[in-house]
Amino acid sequence: MNYNELKVQVLGLFESTKELDSFKIRQLLATEETLKLTDKAVEMALLRYWRQGLLSRTRRAGRFQYALTERGLARKEWLLKNG
């Protein structure tokens, strides 16, 4: 897997106003036949992207809800253009 491939896949799941919980993100990524990721790998990727400021997160009902930040949107657009 290319260095930014997972980042493009994860950020691509989000629309500017859409929130997704970690379980839904794992489900959506599981439908990608080219990606074979463990739950732990997805959780660590989400943690990294949150720390990088690409995603915001809030805890609701025992799960983190993630949303794309402005920085994340800019990064997603840059990666898609230059990828």
DSSP file (Angstrom, degrees, kcal/mol; ACC not computed):
  #  RESIDUE AA STRUCTURE BP1 BP2  ACC     N-H-->O    O-->H-N    N-H-->O    O-->H-N    TCO  KAPPA ALPHA  PHI   PSI    X-CA   Y-CA   Z-CA
    1    1 A M              0   0    0      0, 0.0    34,-0.0     0, 0.0     5,-0.0   0.000 360.0 360.0 360.0 131.4    0.0    0.0    0.0
    2    2 A N    >>  -     0   0    0      1,-0.1     3,-1.1     2,-0.0     4,-0.6  -0.286 360.0-106.4 -62.8 151.7    1.3    3.4   -1.0
    3    3 A Y  T 34 S+     0   0    0      1,-0.3     4,-0.3     2,-0.1     3,-0.2   0.862 116.6  30.9 -53.1 -46.0    2.0    5.8    1.9
    4    4 A N  T 3> S+     0   0    0      1,-0.2     4,-2.6     2,-0.1    -1,-0.3   0.409  92.0  97.9 -96.7   2.4   -1.1    8.1    1.4
    5    5 A E  H <> S+     0   0    0     -3,-1.1     4,-2.2     1,-0.2    -1,-0.2   0.917  87.1  43.7 -59.0 -47.0   -3.4    5.5    0.0
    6    6 A L  H  X S+     0   0    0     -4,-0.6     4,-3.0    -3,-0.2     5,-0.2   0.902 112.2  53.9 -65.5 -40.1   -5.2    4.8    3.3
    7    7 A K  H  > S+     0   0    0     -4,-0.3     4,-2.8     1,-0.2     5,-0.3   0.921 109.7  47.5 -60.2 -43.9   -5.4    8.5    4.0
    8    8 A V  H  X S+     0   0    0     -4,-2.6     4,-1.9     1,-0.2    -1,-0.2   0.912 113.0  49.4 -63.1 -42.6   -7.1    9.2    0.7
    9    9 A Q  H  X S+     0   0    0     -4,-2.2     4,-0.6    -5,-0.2    -2,-0.2   0.936 115.4  42.3 -62.4 -47.6   -9.5    6.3    1.3
   10   10 A V  H >< S+     0   0    0     -4,-3.0     3,-1.5     1,-0.2     4,-0.4   0.955 116.8  45.4 -67.5 -50.5  -10.5    7.4    4.8
   11   11 A L  H >< S+     0   0    0     -4,-2.8     3,-1.2     1,-0.3    -1,-0.2   0.830 106.1  62.8 -63.9 -29.9  -10.7   11.2    4.0
   12   12 A G  H 3< S+     0   0    0     -4,-1.9    -1,-0.3    -5,-0.3    -2,-0.2   0.677  91.4  66.4 -67.6 -17.5  -12.7   10.3    0.9
   13   13 A L  T << S+     0   0    0     -3,-1.5     2,-0.3    -4,-0.6    -1,-0.2   0.723  91.2  81.0 -72.8 -21.4  -15.5    8.7    3.0
   14   14 A F    <   -     0   0    0     -3,-1.2     2,-0.3    -4,-0.4     5,-0.1  -0.669  59.1-161.5 -96.6 139.4  -16.3   12.1    4.4
   15   15 A E    >   -     0   0    0     -2,-0.3     3,-1.1     1,-0.0    53,-0.5  -0.687  45.5 -96.8 -99.5 166.6  -18.4   14.9    3.0
   16   16 A S  T 3  S+     0   0    0     -2,-0.3    57,-0.1     1,-0.3    -2,-0.0   0.790 121.7  28.4 -60.4 -29.8  -18.0   18.4    4.5
   17   17 A T  T 3  S+     0   0    0     50,-0.1     2,-0.3     2,-0.0    -1,-0.3   0.354  97.5 108.8-111.4   5.9  -20.9   18.1    6.9
   18   18 A K    <   -     0   0    0     -3,-1.1    50,-0.6     2,-0.0     2,-0.4  -0.657  48.5-159.9 -92.3 136.6  -21.0   14.3    7.5
   19   19 A E  E     -A   67   0A   0     -2,-0.3     2,-0.4    48,-0.1    48,-0.2  -0.908   8.8-173.3-109.6 142.6  -20.1   12.6   10.7
   20   20 A L  E     -A   66   0A   0     46,-2.5    46,-3.6    -2,-0.4     2,-0.2  -0.993  18.0-132.7-132.5 141.3  -19.1    8.9   10.8
   21   21 A D  E  >  -A   65   0A   0     -2,-0.4     4,-2.2    44,-0.3    44,-0.2  -0.528  32.4-106.1 -88.1 165.1  -18.4    6.7   13.8
   22   22 A S  H  > S+     0   0    0     42,-1.5     4,-2.1     1,-0.2     5,-0.1   0.835 119.1  54.3 -60.8 -34.5  -15.4    4.4   13.9
   23   23 A F  H  > S+     0   0    0      2,-0.2     4,-2.2     1,-0.2    -1,-0.2   0.926 109.0  47.6 -65.3 -44.5  -17.5    1.3   13.3
   24   24 A K  H  > S+     0   0    0      2,-0.2     4,-2.7     1,-0.2    -2,-0.2   0.886 110.0  53.2 -64.4 -39.2  -19.1    2.7   10.2
   25   25 A I  H  X S+     0   0    0     -4,-2.2     4,-2.4     1,-0.2    -1,-0.2   0.930 109.0  48.9 -61.5 -44.7  -15.7    3.8    8.9
   26   26 A R  H  X S+     0   0    0     -4,-2.1     4,-1.7     1,-0.2    -2,-0.2   0.900 111.4  50.5 -61.6 -40.2  -14.4    0.3    9.3
   27   27 A Q  H  X S+     0   0    0     -4,-2.2     4,-0.8     2,-0.2    -2,-0.2   0.930 111.2  47.5 -62.7 -46.1  -17.5   -1.1    7.5
   28   28 A L  H >< S+     0   0    0     -4,-2.7     3,-0.6     1,-0.2     4,-0.3   0.890 112.8  48.4 -64.6 -39.8  -17.0    1.2    4.6
   29   29 A L  H >< S+     0   0    0     -4,-2.4     3,-1.2     1,-0.2     6,-0.2   0.814 102.8  63.2 -69.8 -29.2  -13.3    0.4    4.3
   30   30 A A  H 3< S+     0   0    0     -4,-1.7    -1,-0.2     1,-0.3    -2,-0.2   0.749  94.1  62.1 -67.1 -23.0  -14.1   -3.3    4.4
   31   31 A T  T << S+     0   0    0     -4,-0.8     2,-0.8    -3,-0.6    -1,-0.3   0.674  81.3  94.5 -76.4 -16.0  -16.0   -3.0    1.2
   32   32 A E    X   -     0   0    0     -3,-1.2     3,-1.0    -4,-0.3    -3,-0.0  -0.679  64.8-160.0 -76.8 112.2  -12.8   -1.9   -0.6
   33   33 A E  T 3  S+     0   0    0     -2,-0.8    -1,-0.2     1,-0.2    -4,-0.0   0.762  87.1  57.3 -67.3 -25.0  -11.5   -5.1   -2.0
   34   34 A T  T 3  S+     0   0    0      1,-0.1     2,-0.6    -3,-0.1    -1,-0.2   0.681  96.7  73.5 -80.6 -16.1   -7.9   -3.7   -2.4
   35   35 A L    <   +     0   0    0     -3,-1.0     2,-0.6    -6,-0.2    -3,-0.1  -0.874  52.9 179.5-104.5 122.3   -7.7   -2.9    1.4
   36   36 A K        +     0   0    0     -2,-0.6     2,-0.4     2,-0.0    -6,-0.1  -0.864  24.5 162.2-117.1  92.9   -7.2   -5.7    3.9
   37   37 A L        -     0   0    0     -2,-0.6     2,-0.1   -11,-0.1    -2,-0.0  -0.890  34.7-131.3-119.5 142.7   -7.1   -3.8    7.2
   38   38 A T     >  -     0   0    0     -2,-0.4     4,-1.8     1,-0.1     5,-0.2  -0.463  31.7-111.2 -79.6 161.9   -7.5   -5.0   10.8
   39   39 A D  H  > S+     0   0    0      1,-0.2     4,-2.5     2,-0.2     5,-0.2   0.891 120.2  54.5 -59.1 -39.3   -9.8   -3.0   13.1
   40   40 A K  H  > S+     0   0    0      1,-0.2     4,-2.5     2,-0.2    -1,-0.2   0.885 104.8  53.1 -63.3 -39.8   -6.7   -1.9   15.0
   41   41 A A  H  > S+     0   0    0      2,-0.2     4,-2.1     1,-0.2    -1,-0.2   0.905 111.0  46.5 -63.2 -41.4   -5.1   -0.6   11.9
   42   42 A V  H  X S+     0   0    0     -4,-1.8     4,-2.6     2,-0.2    -2,-0.2   0.926 111.9  50.7 -66.7 -44.4   -8.2    1.5   11.1
   43   43 A E  H  X S+     0   0    0     -4,-2.5     4,-2.1     1,-0.2    -2,-0.2   0.905 111.5  48.1 -60.1 -41.9   -8.4    2.8   14.7
   44   44 A M  H  X S+     0   0    0     -4,-2.5     4,-2.4     2,-0.2    -1,-0.2   0.887 110.4  51.7 -67.1 -38.4   -4.7    3.8   14.7
   45   45 A A  H  X S+     0   0    0     -4,-2.1     4,-2.6     2,-0.2     5,-0.2   0.928 110.0  49.1 -63.0 -44.6   -5.1    5.6   11.3
   46   46 A L  H  X S+     0   0    0     -4,-2.6     4,-2.2     1,-0.2    -2,-0.2   0.899 110.5  51.0 -61.8 -40.5   -8.1    7.5   12.7
   47   47 A L  H  X S+     0   0    0     -4,-2.1     4,-2.5     2,-0.2    -1,-0.2   0.923 110.9  48.5 -61.8 -44.9   -6.1    8.5   15.8
   48   48 A R  H  X S+     0   0    0     -4,-2.4     4,-2.0     1,-0.2    -2,-0.2   0.924 112.0  48.1 -61.0 -45.1   -3.2    9.7   13.6
   49   49 A Y  H  <>S+     0   0    0     -4,-2.6     5,-2.4     1,-0.2     6,-1.2   0.848 111.5  50.7 -68.2 -33.2   -5.5   11.8   11.4
   50   50 A W  H ><5S+     0   0    0     -4,-2.2     3,-1.2     4,-0.2    -1,-0.2   0.927 111.1  48.3 -66.3 -44.9   -7.2   13.3   14.4
   51   51 A R  H 3<5S+     0   0    0     -4,-2.5    -2,-0.2     1,-0.3    -1,-0.2   0.830 108.9  54.2 -64.4 -31.7   -3.8   14.2   15.9
   52   52 A Q  T 3<5S-     0   0    0     -4,-2.0    -1,-0.3    -5,-0.2    -2,-0.2   0.543 117.2-115.8 -78.3  -6.9   -2.8   15.7   12.5
   53   53 A G  T < 5S+     0   0    0     -3,-1.2    19,-0.5    -4,-0.3    18,-0.3   0.619  85.8 116.6  83.0  12.6   -5.9   17.9   12.6
   54   54 A L  S   <S+     0   0    0     -5,-2.4    15,-2.1    -6,-0.2     2,-0.4   0.784  78.2  31.7 -82.4 -28.5   -7.5   16.3    9.6
   55   55 A L  E     -B   68   0A   0     -6,-1.2     2,-0.3    13,-0.2    -2,-0.2  -0.957  68.9-148.4-127.2 146.3  -10.4   14.9   11.5
   56   56 A S  E     -B   67   0A   0     11,-3.0    11,-1.9    -2,-0.4     2,-0.3  -0.762  21.3-163.6-101.8 160.0  -12.3   16.2   14.5
   57   57 A R  E     -B   66   0A   0     -2,-0.3     2,-0.3     9,-0.2     9,-0.2  -1.000  16.2-177.5-147.4 148.0  -13.9   13.7   17.0
   58   58 A T  E     -B   65   0A   0      7,-1.9     7,-3.6    -2,-0.3     2,-0.6  -0.967  29.4-120.4-136.0 152.5  -16.4   13.6   19.7
   59   59 A R  E     +B   64   0A   0     -2,-0.3     2,-0.4     5,-0.2     5,-0.2  -0.849  38.3 163.2-100.5 122.8  -17.4   10.7   21.9
   60   60 A R  E >   -B   63   0A   0      3,-3.0     3,-2.1    -2,-0.6    -2,-0.1  -0.998  65.6  -7.7-138.4 133.6  -21.1    9.7   21.8
   61   61 A A  T 3  S-     0   0    0     -2,-0.4     3,-0.1     1,-0.3    -1,-0.1   0.839 128.1 -54.6  52.7  38.8  -22.7    6.4   22.9
   62   62 A G  T 3  S+     0   0    0      1,-0.2     2,-0.3     0, 0.0    -1,-0.3   0.481 121.7  91.3  79.8   2.0  -19.3    4.8   23.6
   63   63 A R  E <  S- B   0  60A   0     -3,-2.1    -3,-3.0   -41,-0.0     2,-0.4  -0.937  77.2-113.3-128.2 151.8  -17.9    5.5   20.1
   64   64 A F  E     - B   0  59A   0     -2,-0.3   -42,-1.5    -5,-0.2     2,-0.5  -0.672  23.2-149.8 -81.0 136.6  -16.0    8.3   18.6
   65   65 A Q  E     -AB  21  58A   0     -7,-3.6    -7,-1.9    -2,-0.4     2,-0.3  -0.939  16.7-158.5-104.3 126.0  -17.8   10.3   15.9
   66   66 A Y  E     +AB  20  57A   0    -46,-3.6   -46,-2.5    -2,-0.5     2,-0.3  -0.821  12.9 179.7-109.7 145.4  -15.4   11.7   13.3
   67   67 A A  E     -AB  19  56A   0    -11,-1.9   -11,-3.0    -2,-0.3     2,-0.3  -0.983  34.2-104.2-139.9 151.4  -15.9   14.6   11.0
   68   68 A L  E     - B   0  55A   0    -50,-0.6   -13,-0.2   -53,-0.5     2,-0.1  -0.581  34.7-148.1 -75.6 131.1  -13.6   16.2    8.3
   69   69 A T     >  -     0   0    0    -15,-2.1     4,-2.5    -2,-0.3     5,-0.2  -0.416  30.4-102.6 -89.1 172.1  -12.0   19.5    9.4
   70   70 A E  H  > S+     0   0    0      1,-0.2     4,-2.4     2,-0.2     5,-0.2   0.904 127.0  51.0 -60.5 -40.3  -11.2   22.3    7.0
   71   71 A R  H  > S+     0   0    0    -18,-0.3     4,-2.4     1,-0.2    -1,-0.2   0.902 109.7  50.1 -62.5 -40.9   -7.6   21.2    7.2
   72   72 A G  H  > S+     0   0    0    -19,-0.5     4,-2.7   -18,-0.3    -2,-0.2   0.885 109.5  50.6 -65.2 -39.4   -8.7   17.6    6.3
   73   73 A L  H  X S+     0   0    0     -4,-2.5     4,-2.4     2,-0.2    -2,-0.2   0.921 111.2  48.1 -63.8 -44.1  -10.7   18.9    3.4
   74   74 A A  H  X S+     0   0    0     -4,-2.4     4,-2.3     2,-0.2    -2,-0.2   0.906 113.4  47.9 -62.6 -41.5   -7.8   20.8    2.0
   75   75 A R  H  X S+     0   0    0     -4,-2.4     4,-2.9     2,-0.2     5,-0.2   0.911 110.5  51.7 -66.0 -42.5   -5.5   17.8    2.5
   76   76 A K  H  X S+     0   0    0     -4,-2.7     4,-2.4     1,-0.2     5,-0.2   0.934 111.8  46.5 -59.0 -47.5   -8.0   15.5    0.8
   77   77 A E  H  X S+     0   0    0     -4,-2.4     4,-2.0     1,-0.2    -1,-0.2   0.903 113.2  49.6 -62.9 -41.5   -8.3   17.9   -2.2
   78   78 A W  H  X S+     0   0    0     -4,-2.3     4,-2.7     2,-0.2     5,-0.2   0.923 111.6  48.2 -63.1 -44.7   -4.5   18.2   -2.4
   79   79 A L  H  X S+     0   0    0     -4,-2.9     4,-1.8     1,-0.2    -2,-0.2   0.892 112.1  49.1 -64.2 -40.3   -4.0   14.4   -2.3
   80   80 A L  H  < S+     0   0    0     -4,-2.4    -1,-0.2    -5,-0.2    -2,-0.2   0.867 115.6  43.9 -68.0 -35.2   -6.6   13.8   -5.0
   81   81 A K  H  < S+     0   0    0     -4,-2.0    -2,-0.2    -5,-0.2    -1,-0.2   0.877 128.2  27.0 -75.7 -38.2   -5.1   16.4   -7.2
   82   82 A N  H  <        0   0    0     -4,-2.7    -2,-0.2    -5,-0.2    -3,-0.2   0.444 360.0 360.0-105.4  -2.0   -1.4   15.4   -6.7
   83   83 A G     <        0   0    0     -4,-1.8    -1,-0.2    -5,-0.2    -3,-0.1   0.469 360.0 360.0 -65.7 360.0   -1.9   11.7   -5.9
